[in-house]
Amino acid sequence: DRAVQLLCELAGGSPGPRIEVGAPPAERAPIKVSYDRVRSLVGITVDDATITRMLVGVGCRQVMPSDAPVQFIPPTWRADITIEADLAEEVMRLYGIDNIPSSTMAYVSLDAARMPANLRAGGANGTRLRDQVRTMLVARGYYDCVTNVLTSPEEGAEQVTLKNALGRDFSALRSSVIPSLLRVASRNIRYGQQTVRLMEIGSQFTKNPNTEFGVQQREVLTLMIVGQTDPHWSDKPRALDLYDLVGELHVLAPKIESVPVDVSIRETGDAGPRPYFTRNVVELRLGGVVIGYAGEVSPELALKYDVERTVSAAVIDLRAVPTVQSTYRAVGQYPSVRRDLALIVPEETSAGRIIDVVRTASPLILRDVGVFDVYRDKAMGDGRKSVGIGMTFRSDERTLVDADVDSAVESIINAATQALGARIRGVSVE
């Protein structure tokens, strides 16, 4: 309009008809604004009317729904205003940075519960889960590692590369923590360590076209064991294997958040996370949710880092761990009763399957169950074995009598007979 006016005044032109070219810009989405939050971000004390006047002055349009907080629609020409903090920045600019009083104290909230669940470190459970897992693993002999997320493109498939890399050896974001821990394990083995147990809670990056910038970042817990068992008078040292690592996960899982958590393990075939795992890959499930994998690391990959021994590793997505609440259970004040059963079962029946059947058959007063003996004899028949099961019964309401325990044991025997084809070899009472 101003250009047309000047052409008419100075060049003797005359205005022609107005022609609209292109579609009008789409209206911006409204931004919810809390005046108290704006004052907190800026660090000044101004009234609501002043904040409104400032925001309207930069082109924002105020919207006040009857059932919602105040909202402001930013102007189309201010693409830099997208969130509430941007509006607070405009208030700070118009108020004058020099007019904001200085302070010698700064307050930062460390309460992860105030953050959205998807942004908290370690998932919905926040940093508490990370600290809890780290403390338990260190207590079991693991060394907490902090390695670099920057690596070379040769250390993984489909690496996310950087445009402003410091050098080729630091030009990609790692797609797995396993190569980083292999480098640490190799160094420790060269220094003479016979037992190496490593852990790291760190980030790994993969390409994903459905995410922002085409990169997906995941925070994972990675465990690695290599070498031999710790020396002990009861047995000779032996090579650490995948069963040792799986055993650690079984011990770790029930202690997470102080509630019983079941980790079921099953073979995955070719569905494992290659190329880091190549054999004996198992899938880790927690509460029915897949949280990671465990398996033997590719021997070729281990040799690349001069590790000539069998390496077992596990990768667990901490954000996949469901939110659980800690609960308190008082110590039982009534005495417990111990009963033992020797069940003759087919050779292929696992101890875990037997324990599951026992727990299901007597869930009310059964407090603990475990295997204390496995015995084989030709007299039991071909392809059969005797598994000794120790059971502890206790009530939180009263002292149990023999009839209570006898009824529970009878239910367990019936369930084992029907579900496992078991028969009783002997019963003893302690």
C-alpha positions in Angstrom: 0.0 0.0 0.0 2.8 2.4 0.8 4.6 1.6 -2.5 1.4 2.3 -4.5 1.0 5.6 -2.6 4.5 6.8 -3.5 4.1 5.7 -7.1 0.9 7.8 -7.4 2.4 10.9 -5.7 5.9 11.0 -7.2 5.5 9.2 -10.6 2.0 10.2 -11.7 0.7 6.6 -11.5 -2.8 5.5 -10.7 -3.8 2.4 -8.7 -5.2 -0.5 -10.5 -7.4 -3.3 -9.1 -6.1 -5.4 -6.2 -5.2 -9.0 -7.0 -4.7 -11.5 -4.2 -1.8 -13.9 -5.0 -1.5 -17.1 -3.1 -3.4 -18.5 -0.1 -3.4 -16.4 3.1 -1.1 -17.7 5.8 -2.7 -20.3 8.1 -3.6 -19.1 11.5 -1.1 -20.1 14.2 -2.0 -22.5 17.0 -2.8 -20.8 20.3 -0.3 -21.0 23.1 -1.5 -21.5 26.7 0.0 -18.9 29.0 0.3 -18.8 32.8 1.0 -15.3 34.1 2.7 -16.7 37.2 4.9 -19.0 35.0 5.9 -16.0 32.9 6.8 -14.0 36.0 8.8 -16.9 37.3 10.8 -17.3 34.1 11.6 -13.7 33.7 12.2 -13.0 37.4 10.2 -9.8 37.6 6.9 -8.7 39.3 4.5 -7.3 36.8 0.7 -7.4 36.7 -1.3 -9.5 34.3 -2.5 -6.5 32.4 1.1 -5.3 31.6 2.0 -8.8 30.3 -1.1 -8.8 28.1 -0.3 -5.3 26.8 3.3 -6.4 25.9 2.2 -9.5 24.1 -0.5 -7.7 22.1 2.0 -5.1 21.3 4.3 -7.6 19.5 1.3 -8.8 17.4 -0.2 -11.6 19.5 -3.9 -12.0 19.7 -5.5 -12.8 23.0 -8.0 -15.7 23.3 -9.8 -16.4 26.5 -12.0 -19.5 26.4 -14.5 -19.7 29.3 -13.3 -23.1 30.4 -9.6 -22.8 29.8 -6.6 -20.7 30.7 -5.7 -17.6 28.8 -4.2 -18.2 25.3 -2.3 -16.1 22.8 -2.1 -16.7 19.1 1.3 -15.5 17.8 1.4 -13.5 14.5 2.2 -15.2 11.3 5.4 -13.2 10.9 6.9 -14.4 14.2 7.8 -18.0 13.4 10.2 -17.9 16.4 7.3 -17.8 18.9 6.1 -21.3 19.4 5.9 -22.0 23.2 5.2 -20.2 26.4 8.9 -19.6 27.1 9.1 -17.6 23.8 6.3 -15.3 25.0 8.1 -14.9 28.3 11.2 -13.9 26.4 9.2 -11.1 24.6 8.1 -9.8 28.0 11.7 -9.8 29.3 12.8 -7.9 26.1 10.1 -5.2 26.4 10.5 -4.9 30.2 14.2 -4.3 29.7 17.0 -6.8 30.6 18.8 -4.0 32.5 15.7 -3.5 34.7 15.6 -7.1 35.9 17.1 -7.2 39.4 20.2 -9.4 39.8 20.3 -12.3 42.3 23.0 -14.2 44.0 21.0 -17.4 44.4 19.5 -19.6 41.7 16.9 -22.3 42.4 16.7 -25.4 40.2 14.1 -28.1 40.8 15.6 -31.6 40.7 12.2 -33.3 41.1 11.9 -35.5 38.0 8.2 -36.1 38.8 7.4 -32.7 37.4 8.8 -33.6 34.0 6.7 -35.5 31.4 7.3 -39.2 31.6 8.8 -39.4 28.1 11.5 -36.8 29.0 12.6 -38.2 32.4 16.0 -40.0 32.5 15.4 -43.7 32.8 11.8 -43.5 31.7 8.7 -42.9 33.8 10.5 -43.9 37.0 13.0 -41.1 36.7 16.5 -41.1 38.0 15.5 -43.3 41.0 15.4 -46.4 38.8 18.8 -45.6 37.3 20.4 -45.1 40.8 18.7 -48.2 42.1 19.9 -50.4 39.3 23.4 -49.0 39.4 23.7 -49.5 43.1 22.6 -53.2 43.0 24.9 -54.0 40.1 27.9 -52.4 41.6 27.2 -54.4 44.8 27.3 -57.6 42.7 30.8 -56.8 41.3 30.0 -54.8 38.2 32.1 -51.7 37.3 30.1 -48.7 36.2 31.5 -47.3 32.9 31.1 -43.9 31.2 32.1 -44.2 27.6 32.0 -41.7 24.7 28.8 -41.7 22.5 31.0 -40.5 19.6 32.6 -43.2 17.6 33.9 -44.1 14.2 31.5 -45.1 11.3 33.1 -48.6 11.2 31.9 -49.6 14.7 28.3 -50.2 13.7 25.8 -50.6 10.9 23.8 -47.5 9.7 25.5 -45.1 12.0 24.2 -41.6 12.5 27.0 -39.4 11.2 27.8 -35.8 12.2 28.2 -32.9 9.8 30.6 -31.0 12.1 32.7 -33.9 13.4 36.0 -33.4 15.3 37.6 -36.2 13.2 36.8 -39.5 11.6 37.2 -41.4 14.8 34.5 -39.2 16.4 32.2 -38.6 13.3 29.3 -40.9 14.2 26.9 -41.5 17.1 27.1 -45.0 18.4 24.2 -47.4 17.6 25.1 -49.7 20.5 27.1 -49.5 23.8 28.5 -53.0 23.2 31.6 -51.9 21.2 32.3 -49.3 23.8 32.3 -51.9 26.6 34.3 -54.3 24.4 37.1 -51.7 24.3 37.0 -51.4 28.1 37.0 -55.2 28.5 39.9 -55.6 26.2 42.0 -53.0 28.2 41.2 -54.7 31.5 42.1 -58.2 30.1 45.5 -56.8 28.9 46.1 -55.5 32.3 45.7 -59.0 33.8 42.1 -59.0 35.0 40.6 -62.5 35.0 37.1 -61.5 35.8 35.5 -58.5 34.0 31.9 -57.4 34.8 30.9 -54.1 33.2 27.8 -52.0 33.0 26.8 -48.7 31.6 23.6 -46.7 31.5 24.0 -44.6 28.4 22.5 -43.5 25.1 22.5 -45.1 21.7 21.2 -43.7 18.5 19.5 -45.2 15.4 18.1 -43.8 12.2 14.3 -43.5 12.3 12.5 -41.4 9.7 9.4 -41.0 11.9 11.3 -39.0 14.6 12.5 -35.5 14.7 15.7 -35.0 12.6 15.4 -38.7 11.6 17.3 -39.9 14.7 16.0 -41.9 17.6 17.8 -41.7 20.9 17.3 -44.5 23.5 18.8 -44.8 27.0 19.7 -48.4 27.7 21.3 -50.5 30.4 24.1 -52.6 28.9 25.7 -55.4 30.9 28.8 -57.4 29.8 30.7 -60.3 31.4 33.9 -62.0 30.2 36.6 -64.1 31.8 36.1 -66.5 34.6 34.2 -66.7 37.9 35.7 -65.2 41.0 38.0 -67.6 42.9 36.4 -69.4 45.8 37.3 -72.3 48.1 34.2 -74.2 47.2 34.9 -74.7 43.5 37.5 -74.1 40.8 37.1 -71.1 38.6 35.2 -71.6 35.3 34.5 -69.5 32.3 31.6 -67.0 32.6 28.8 -67.7 30.2 25.3 -66.5 29.2 23.7 -68.5 32.1 25.7 -66.4 34.6 24.3 -63.2 33.0 20.8 -64.5 32.9 21.1 -65.4 36.6 22.1 -61.9 37.4 19.0 -60.6 35.7 16.8 -63.0 37.7 18.4 -61.6 40.9 18.1 -58.0 39.7 14.5 -58.0 38.5 12.6 -58.8 41.7 14.4 -56.0 43.5 13.4 -53.3 41.0 11.1 -50.9 42.9 10.9 -53.5 45.7 8.1 -55.5 44.0 8.3 -59.0 42.5 9.0 -58.6 38.8 9.1 -61.7 36.5 11.7 -61.9 33.8 10.7 -64.5 31.3 13.4 -65.7 28.8 12.8 -67.4 25.5 14.9 -68.0 22.4 14.3 -65.5 19.6 16.0 -67.2 16.7 17.1 -64.7 14.1 15.1 -61.9 15.7 17.9 -60.8 17.9 19.7 -57.5 17.6 22.3 -58.4 15.0 25.2 -57.9 14.2 26.3 -57.6 17.9 24.6 -60.9 19.0 25.0 -63.9 16.7 24.1 -66.9 18.8 22.2 -68.0 22.0 20.1 -64.9 21.8 17.2 -64.7 24.3 14.4 -62.1 24.7 13.9 -60.4 28.0 10.3 -59.7 29.1 9.3 -57.8 32.2 5.6 -57.9 33.1 4.8 -59.1 29.5 6.7 -56.2 28.0 9.8 -56.8 25.9 12.6 -54.7 27.5 15.7 -56.1 25.8 17.9 -58.9 24.7 20.8 -61.0 26.0 23.1 -63.3 24.3 26.7 -64.1 23.3 28.5 -61.3 21.5 29.7 -62.1 18.0 33.2 -63.8 18.2 34.3 -61.8 15.1 33.3 -58.5 16.8 35.1 -59.6 20.1 38.3 -60.4 18.1 38.2 -57.0 16.5 38.9 -55.7 20.0 41.4 -58.4 20.9 39.0 -60.3 23.1 39.6 -64.0 22.5 37.1 -65.2 25.1 33.4 -65.8 25.2 31.6 -62.5 25.8 28.0 -62.3 27.0 26.0 -59.1 27.1 22.5 -57.8 27.7 20.8 -54.7 26.5 17.8 -53.4 28.4 15.7 -50.4 27.5 15.1 -48.6 30.8 12.2 -46.5 29.4 10.4 -49.7 28.7 10.3 -50.6 32.4 6.7 -49.9 33.5 6.0 -47.5 36.3 5.5 -49.3 39.6 5.0 -48.0 43.1 7.0 -49.2 46.1 4.9 -50.9 48.7 5.7 -51.8 52.3 4.9 -55.2 53.8 5.4 -55.8 57.5 7.6 -58.6 58.7 5.4 -61.6 59.5 4.8 -62.0 63.2 3.5 -65.6 63.0 5.7 -68.7 62.7 6.3 -70.4 59.3 6.1 -74.1 58.4 8.5 -75.8 56.1 7.5 -78.8 53.9 9.6 -80.7 51.4 8.4 -82.6 48.4 10.3 -84.9 46.0 8.5 -84.9 42.7 9.4 -87.4 40.0 9.0 -85.6 36.7 10.0 -86.1 33.1 13.7 -85.2 32.4 12.7 -82.2 30.2 10.6 -80.5 32.9 12.5 -77.4 34.1 12.7 -76.3 37.7 11.1 -73.0 36.8 8.0 -74.8 35.4 7.7 -76.8 38.6 8.0 -73.6 40.8 5.3 -71.9 38.7 2.9 -74.8 39.2 3.6 -74.8 42.9 3.0 -71.1 43.3 -0.2 -71.2 41.3 -1.6 -74.0 43.3 -1.2 -72.3 46.7 -1.0 -68.5 46.3 -2.4 -67.5 49.7 -0.1 -68.9 52.4 2.9 -70.0 50.3 5.7 -67.6 51.0 8.8 -69.2 49.4 9.6 -72.1 47.2 12.9 -73.4 45.8 14.7 -76.4 44.5 17.1 -78.0 46.9 18.0 -81.3 45.2 17.9 -83.1 41.8 18.3 -86.9 41.8 18.4 -89.5 39.1 18.1 -93.2 39.4 17.2 -96.0 37.0 14.5 -97.2 39.5 12.5 -94.0 38.7 12.2 -95.0 35.1 13.9 -93.9 31.9 13.8 -90.2 31.1 12.6 -89.2 34.6 14.3 -87.4 37.5 13.5 -86.5 41.1 13.4 -82.8 42.0 13.3 -81.8 45.6 11.1 -78.8 46.3 11.3 -76.9 49.6 8.2 -74.8 50.5 7.7 -72.3 53.3 4.1 -71.5 54.4 3.0 -68.6 56.7 -0.1 -66.6 57.3 -0.1 -62.9 58.1 -3.3 -63.3 60.2 -2.8 -66.3 62.5 -0.7 -69.3 63.3 -1.1 -72.1 60.8 -2.2 -75.5 62.0 -1.3 -78.8 60.3 -4.6 -79.0 58.6 -3.9 -75.7 56.7 -0.5 -76.8 55.5 -1.7 -80.3 54.6 -4.5 -78.9 52.5 -2.1 -76.6 50.7 0.4 -79.5 50.1 -2.4 -81.7 48.8 -3.4 -78.9 46.3 0.2 -78.6 45.1 0.5 -82.4 44.7 -2.8 -82.5 42.6 -1.6 -79.6 40.5 1.8 -81.1 39.8 0.2 -84.5 38.9 -2.2 -82.9 36.4 0.1 -80.3 34.9 3.5 -82.1 35.0 2.6 -85.8 35.1 4.5 -85.9 38.4 4.4 -88.4 41.2 5.5 -88.2 44.8 8.8 -89.8 45.7 8.6 -88.8 49.4 7.3 -86.2 51.8 9.2 -84.8 54.8 8.3 -82.3 57.5 10.6 -79.9 59.2 
